[in-house]
Amino acid sequence: VNEATGLQDSTFLNAVVK
């Protein structure tokens, strides 16, 4: 669960930064 959440968070942050 932690890994999945972290991955989603990373993708979301990446989209926000871009």
C-alpha positions in Angstrom: 0.0 0.0 0.0 2.8 2.4 0.9 4.6 1.7 -2.4 1.5 2.3 -4.4 0.7 5.5 -2.6 4.2 6.8 -3.0 4.2 6.0 -6.7 0.9 7.8 -7.2 2.2 10.7 -5.1 5.3 10.9 -7.3 3.3 10.9 -10.5 0.9 13.5 -9.2 3.7 15.8 -8.0 5.5 15.3 -11.3 2.3 16.4 -13.2 1.9 19.4 -10.9 5.6 20.5 -11.3 5.3 20.2 -15.1 
